[in-house]
Amino acid sequence: MMAHGRTAGTFSPPVMEARRWLEGISFPPERPLINVSQAAPVAPPPEALCRALAEAAINVPQAHLYGPVLGLPELREEVARQWSAAYGGAVAPAQVAITSGCNQAFCAAIASLCGDKDEVILPTPWYFNHKMWLDMSGVQAVPLPAGRDLLPDPEQAASLITPRTRAIVLVTPNNPGGLEYPVELTRAFYRLAQEHGLALIVDETYRDFDARSGAGHDLFEDPGWDATLVQLYSFSKAYRLTGHRVGAMVTSAARLAEVEKFLDTVTICPNQLGQIAALWGMRNLAQWLAGERAEILDRRAAIHDNMPKLTGQGWQLLGCGAYFAYLSHPFAMASDRLAQHLVKDAGILLLPGTMFRPEEDAAGARELRVAFANLDRAGIDTLFDRLATLRSPLVPSGDTA
């Protein structure tokens, strides 16, 4: 039976598609697969957090029941308290909702903002799940191509605004590019959204791994921030809770009343045990999380340290930060084909730039994303050694498409 629903209007999940490239291929012990395709921790949470989860499962009966649609009050309060301190603004518990992962937070935000044929401005390269949800919601994703520095331009965004525009989306630190958007750039997009009565959706899934010592932006300092800002967050990366699906949305109480309709219809409430784990992590794992951040920053440094192995062959590091390195390769083969060849020829699974751009955008054919968070320095060394051994026809001189 042919699919005629809205799911037929978008592409297959890229990570699942990439996993299919592994079918029928074996990897010898001396050259095991290096999987840098997905930005998700593969290690379990720290033992103390696992024990807290187990104790809650045994001793907290309500952990197995429906809970409040917008999340546990204690977790909402803790997010509000920590966000107020971190960003130097005022965030109230009523402005916080807990969701079943950050992806659901995005879906709920779009459901509260957009109707059929409305438009949302999405910088490219984009996070593919954002594009997929817009497709499935009947919302037009309007690409905002970032330059070679992978930073979107607010003036260019202004030229894309129409009467049907409802929101602008930013991801910082960026997926797939890794870039941390400068405070003044995020502020410029905020002003643009304010001027046009739009929402600014800022996905900060990777905020805990920002290399800067302070907050990534100053938007919460605006007394009326909640009229414009919709901030999204994930507990998955911070506390290794990917399977528990716990995220957050921070915005106005009025918008959350609309979001509640969506959440109640889709999941009724967020995972209770996951919320208990997130709350325990926020209260007890600050020092541990600082260590995790330091390790990720060292792996980021390892990417830079290894780039000389590739630059002489024409590779370029376009962006690096949080969990990601975004690379431009020098080969004539388009990245979607190259990525599949890398599985067999180098034992590397990564995602091509074509998965992060519109089909008509030729830049994706030259780009590759490396999600390096699960590789230590030795693993990153091996990854770059394997990439350096690649031999393939190069792109013609002067061709930067």
C-alpha positions as CSV (number, residue, x, y, z in Angstrom):
1,M,0.0,0.0,0.0
2,M,1.4,3.4,-1.0
3,A,1.8,6.0,1.8
4,H,-0.2,9.1,1.2
5,G,0.0,10.7,4.6
6,R,2.3,13.5,5.7
7,T,5.1,11.1,6.5
8,A,5.4,10.5,2.8
9,G,6.4,14.1,2.3
10,T,9.7,13.9,4.0
11,F,12.9,11.7,3.8
12,S,13.9,8.6,5.7
13,P,15.6,9.1,9.1
14,P,19.3,9.7,8.2
15,V,20.8,7.8,11.1
16,M,18.7,4.8,10.4
17,E,19.6,5.0,6.7
18,A,23.3,5.2,7.5
19,R,23.0,2.1,9.8
20,R,21.7,0.1,6.8
21,W,25.0,0.8,5.0
22,L,26.5,-1.7,7.6
23,E,24.4,-4.6,6.4
24,G,26.5,-7.5,5.1
25,I,29.8,-5.9,6.0
26,S,32.1,-7.4,8.6
27,F,35.0,-5.5,10.2
28,P,38.2,-7.3,11.2
29,P,39.4,-7.1,14.8
30,E,42.5,-5.2,13.7
31,R,40.3,-2.5,12.0
32,P,37.0,-2.3,13.9
33,L,34.2,0.1,12.8
34,I,34.6,3.7,13.9
35,N,31.0,4.9,14.3
36,V,30.8,8.7,14.3
37,S,27.3,8.9,12.8
38,Q,25.2,9.8,15.8
39,A,25.5,12.3,18.6
40,A,24.4,10.2,21.5
41,P,26.4,9.0,24.5
42,V,26.9,5.2,24.3
43,A,28.1,4.9,27.9
44,P,25.5,4.4,30.7
45,P,24.9,7.1,33.3
46,P,27.3,7.3,36.2
47,E,26.7,4.5,38.8
48,A,25.4,6.9,41.4
49,L,22.7,8.1,39.0
50,C,21.8,4.5,38.1
51,R,21.4,3.7,41.8
52,A,19.1,6.7,42.2
53,L,17.1,5.4,39.3
54,A,16.9,1.9,40.7
55,E,15.8,3.2,44.1
56,A,13.1,5.3,42.6
57,A,11.8,2.4,40.6
58,I,11.5,0.3,43.8
59,N,10.5,2.9,46.4
60,V,8.5,5.6,44.6
61,P,5.2,4.2,43.5
62,Q,4.1,7.3,41.6
63,A,7.2,6.9,39.3
64,H,5.2,4.2,37.5
65,L,2.0,6.4,37.1
66,Y,1.0,9.2,34.9
67,G,2.4,12.5,36.1
68,P,1.7,16.2,35.3
69,V,1.6,16.8,31.5
70,L,4.2,19.6,31.7
71,G,6.5,17.7,34.0
72,L,7.4,17.2,37.6
73,P,7.1,20.4,39.5
74,E,10.4,19.8,41.3
75,L,12.3,19.4,38.0
76,R,10.6,22.5,36.5
77,E,11.6,24.5,39.6
78,E,15.2,23.3,39.4
79,V,15.5,24.2,35.8
80,A,14.1,27.6,36.5
81,R,16.5,28.1,39.4
82,Q,19.6,27.0,37.6
83,W,18.7,28.8,34.3
84,S,18.1,32.1,36.3
85,A,21.6,31.8,37.8
86,A,23.4,30.7,34.6
87,Y,21.8,33.3,32.2
88,G,21.5,36.2,34.6
89,G,17.7,36.6,34.0
90,A,14.5,35.7,35.6
91,V,13.0,32.3,34.7
92,A,9.9,31.0,36.7
93,P,8.8,27.4,37.0
94,A,5.6,28.3,35.1
95,Q,7.8,29.1,32.1
96,V,9.4,25.6,32.0
97,A,7.9,22.4,30.5
98,I,9.5,19.0,30.6
99,T,9.1,17.0,27.4
100,S,9.9,13.5,26.1
101,G,13.2,14.5,24.7
102,C,14.3,17.7,23.0
103,N,12.9,16.6,19.6
104,Q,9.5,16.5,21.2
105,A,10.1,20.0,22.6
106,F,10.7,21.2,19.0
107,C,7.6,19.4,17.7
108,A,5.4,20.9,20.4
109,A,6.8,24.4,19.8
110,I,6.0,24.1,16.1
111,A,2.5,22.8,16.8
112,S,1.9,25.8,19.0
113,L,3.2,28.3,16.5
114,C,2.3,27.1,13.0
115,G,-0.6,26.1,10.8
116,D,-0.7,24.6,7.4
117,K,1.5,26.4,4.8
118,D,3.1,28.6,7.4
119,E,6.9,29.2,7.2
120,V,9.8,28.7,9.5
121,I,13.3,30.0,8.7
122,L,15.9,27.2,9.2
123,P,19.6,27.9,8.7
124,T,21.5,25.4,6.6
125,P,23.2,23.1,7.2
126,W,20.2,22.2,9.3
127,Y,19.4,19.5,11.9
128,F,17.5,17.0,9.8
129,N,14.9,16.1,12.4
130,H,13.8,19.8,12.5
131,K,13.3,19.7,8.7
132,M,11.5,16.3,8.9
133,W,9.0,17.6,11.5
134,L,8.3,20.8,9.5
135,D,7.6,18.6,6.4
136,M,5.2,16.3,8.4
137,S,3.4,19.3,9.9
138,G,2.7,20.9,6.5
139,V,5.0,23.8,7.4
140,Q,7.4,25.3,4.8
141,A,11.0,25.2,5.9
142,V,12.7,28.3,4.4
143,P,16.5,27.6,4.1
144,L,18.8,30.3,5.3
145,P,22.2,29.3,3.9
146,A,25.1,30.0,6.3
147,G,28.4,31.1,4.8
148,R,31.6,29.3,4.8
149,D,31.9,30.2,8.5
150,L,28.6,28.4,9.1
151,L,27.2,31.5,10.8
152,P,23.7,32.6,9.5
153,D,23.2,36.2,8.6
154,P,20.3,38.1,10.3
155,E,20.1,40.6,7.4
156,Q,19.7,37.7,5.0
157,A,17.1,36.2,7.3
158,A,15.2,39.5,7.3
159,S,14.9,39.2,3.5
160,L,13.2,35.8,3.8
161,I,10.4,36.9,6.2
162,T,6.9,36.9,4.7
163,P,3.4,37.3,6.1
164,R,3.4,33.5,6.7
165,T,6.7,33.4,8.7
166,R,6.1,32.3,12.2
167,A,9.6,31.5,13.6
168,I,13.3,31.5,13.2
169,V,15.3,28.4,14.5
170,L,18.9,28.5,15.8
171,V,20.9,25.6,17.1
172,T,23.8,26.6,19.3
173,P,26.3,25.0,19.8
174,N,25.3,23.9,16.3
175,N,24.3,20.5,15.0
176,P,25.8,19.7,12.5
177,G,28.4,22.4,12.4
178,G,29.6,22.5,16.0
179,L,29.8,26.3,15.9
180,E,29.0,28.3,19.1
181,Y,27.0,31.3,17.9
182,P,28.4,34.6,19.2
183,V,26.3,36.3,21.8
184,E,25.8,39.3,19.6
185,L,24.7,37.1,16.7
186,T,22.0,35.4,18.8
187,R,20.9,38.8,20.1
188,A,20.6,40.1,16.5
189,F,18.3,37.3,15.6
190,Y,16.3,37.9,18.8
191,R,15.8,41.6,17.8
192,L,14.8,40.6,14.3
193,A,12.2,38.2,15.7
194,Q,10.9,40.8,18.1
195,E,10.5,43.4,15.4
196,H,8.5,41.1,13.2
197,G,6.4,39.4,16.0
198,L,8.1,36.0,15.4
199,A,9.2,33.4,17.8
200,L,12.9,32.7,18.1
201,I,13.5,29.0,18.8
202,V,16.9,28.4,20.2
203,D,17.9,24.7,20.5
204,E,20.6,24.5,23.2
205,T,20.8,20.7,23.4
206,Y,24.6,20.9,23.6
207,R,24.9,24.0,26.0
208,D,26.7,21.9,28.6
209,F,29.6,21.4,26.3
210,D,30.0,25.1,25.2
211,A,33.7,26.1,25.3
212,R,32.8,29.5,26.7
213,S,33.0,30.1,30.4
214,G,29.7,32.1,30.6
215,A,26.3,31.7,29.1
216,G,26.0,31.3,25.4
217,H,23.6,34.2,25.1
218,D,22.0,37.0,27.1
219,L,18.4,36.7,26.0
220,F,17.0,35.8,29.4
221,E,18.2,39.2,30.7
222,D,15.4,40.9,28.7
223,P,12.4,41.3,31.1
224,G,10.0,40.4,28.3
225,W,12.1,37.5,26.9
226,D,9.2,35.0,27.0
227,A,7.2,36.9,24.4
228,T,9.8,36.0,21.8
229,L,12.2,33.3,23.0
230,V,11.4,29.5,22.9
231,Q,14.5,27.8,24.3
232,L,14.9,24.0,24.0
233,Y,17.1,21.7,26.0
234,S,18.0,18.0,26.4
235,F,19.1,16.2,29.6
236,S,20.2,13.3,27.4
237,K,23.7,14.5,26.6
238,A,24.4,16.0,30.0
239,Y,23.5,12.9,32.1
240,R,23.6,10.1,29.4
241,L,19.8,9.7,29.6
242,T,19.1,9.2,25.9
243,G,16.9,6.2,26.3
244,H,14.8,7.9,29.0
245,R,13.7,10.7,26.7
246,V,13.8,13.9,28.9
247,G,14.0,17.3,27.4
248,A,12.7,20.8,28.2
249,M,11.1,23.9,26.7
250,V,11.5,27.3,28.3
251,T,9.0,30.0,27.2
252,S,5.9,31.9,28.3
253,A,3.3,30.3,30.5
254,A,0.7,31.2,27.9
255,R,2.6,29.3,25.2
256,L,3.0,26.4,27.5
257,A,-0.8,26.2,27.9
258,E,-0.9,25.6,24.1
259,V,2.0,23.2,24.3
260,E,0.2,21.2,27.0
261,K,-2.5,20.3,24.5
262,F,0.1,18.8,22.2
263,L,1.9,16.9,24.9
264,D,-1.2,15.5,26.5
265,T,-2.3,14.2,23.1
266,V,1.0,12.6,22.2
267,T,2.6,11.2,25.4
268,I,0.3,12.4,28.2
269,C,3.4,13.0,30.4
270,P,7.2,12.7,30.2
271,N,8.9,9.6,31.5
272,Q,8.7,9.7,35.3
273,L,11.9,7.8,36.0
274,G,13.7,9.9,33.5
275,Q,12.6,13.0,35.2
276,I,13.7,11.7,38.6
277,A,17.1,11.0,37.1
278,A,17.4,14.4,35.5
279,L,16.5,16.1,38.7
280,W,19.0,14.0,40.7
281,G,21.6,14.8,38.1
282,M,21.0,18.5,38.3
283,R,21.2,18.5,42.1
284,N,24.2,16.1,42.4
285,L,26.3,15.9,39.3
286,A,27.7,19.4,38.7
287,Q,31.3,18.3,39.3
288,W,30.9,15.1,37.3
289,L,29.3,17.1,34.4
290,A,32.2,19.6,34.5
291,G,34.5,16.6,34.0
292,E,32.4,15.4,31.0
293,R,32.6,18.9,29.5
294,A,36.4,19.0,30.0
295,E,36.7,15.6,28.2
296,I,34.6,16.8,25.3
297,L,36.7,20.0,25.0
298,D,39.8,17.9,24.9
299,R,38.4,15.8,22.1
300,R,37.5,18.9,20.3
301,A,41.2,20.0,20.7
302,A,42.2,16.6,19.4
303,I,40.2,17.3,16.1
304,H,42.2,20.5,15.6
305,D,45.5,18.7,16.5
306,N,44.8,16.0,13.8
307,M,43.7,18.3,11.0
308,P,47.2,18.8,9.6
309,K,47.0,15.1,8.5
310,L,44.3,16.1,6.1
311,T,44.7,19.8,5.1
312,G,47.6,19.0,2.7
313,Q,45.2,16.9,0.7
314,G,42.6,19.6,0.5
315,W,40.3,18.9,3.5
316,Q,39.0,21.8,5.5
317,L,37.6,22.0,9.0
318,L,34.5,24.2,8.6
319,G,33.3,24.0,12.2
320,C,34.1,22.2,15.4
321,G,32.5,22.2,18.8
322,A,30.3,20.3,21.2
323,Y,29.9,16.8,19.7
324,F,30.7,17.7,16.1
325,A,33.3,18.4,13.5
326,Y,32.0,19.5,10.1
327,L,34.5,18.9,7.3
328,S,34.8,19.8,3.6
329,H,36.4,16.9,1.6
330,P,38.5,17.3,-1.6
331,F,37.1,14.3,-3.6
332,A,35.2,14.4,-6.8
333,M,32.8,11.8,-5.4
334,A,29.7,13.4,-3.8
335,S,29.5,13.0,0.0
336,D,26.4,10.8,-0.1
337,R,28.4,8.2,-2.1
338,L,31.6,8.9,-0.4
339,A,30.1,8.2,3.0
340,Q,29.0,4.8,1.9
341,H,32.4,4.0,0.4
342,L,34.0,5.0,3.7
343,V,32.2,2.1,5.5
344,K,33.9,-0.4,3.2
345,D,37.1,1.3,2.4
346,A,38.0,2.8,5.8
347,G,35.7,1.2,8.4
348,I,34.1,4.6,9.2
349,L,30.4,5.4,9.5
350,L,29.6,9.1,9.3
351,L,26.9,11.2,7.7
352,P,27.2,13.1,4.5
353,G,26.5,16.8,4.2
354,T,23.6,16.0,1.8
355,M,21.6,14.9,4.8
356,F,21.8,18.4,6.3
357,R,20.9,20.6,3.3
358,P,18.1,20.8,0.7
359,E,18.5,18.6,-2.3
360,E,19.2,21.5,-4.6
361,D,22.1,22.8,-2.4
362,A,25.3,21.6,-4.0
363,A,27.4,22.4,-0.9
364,G,26.3,19.3,0.8
365,A,28.1,17.1,-1.8
366,R,31.4,18.4,-0.4
367,E,30.7,18.1,3.3
368,L,30.8,15.4,6.0
369,R,29.7,15.4,9.7
370,V,31.8,13.6,12.3
371,A,30.1,13.1,15.7
372,F,33.2,12.6,17.8
373,A,31.8,12.6,21.4
374,N,32.3,8.8,21.8
375,L,35.9,8.8,20.6
376,D,38.8,9.4,22.9
377,R,42.0,11.0,21.7
378,A,43.4,7.7,20.5
379,G,40.2,7.0,18.6
380,I,40.3,10.4,17.0
381,D,43.9,9.8,16.0
382,T,42.9,6.5,14.3
383,L,39.9,8.2,12.6
384,F,42.2,10.8,11.0
385,D,44.8,8.3,10.1
386,R,42.2,6.3,8.1
387,L,40.8,9.4,6.4
388,A,44.4,10.4,5.4
389,T,44.8,7.1,3.6
390,L,41.9,7.7,1.3
391,R,42.8,7.9,-2.4
392,S,40.1,9.0,-4.8
393,P,39.9,11.4,-7.8
394,L,39.9,15.0,-6.5
395,V,37.4,17.7,-7.2
396,P,38.6,19.8,-10.2
397,S,40.8,22.8,-9.2
398,G,38.6,25.8,-8.4
399,D,35.4,23.8,-8.0
400,T,33.9,24.7,-4.6
401,A,30.4,23.5,-5.3
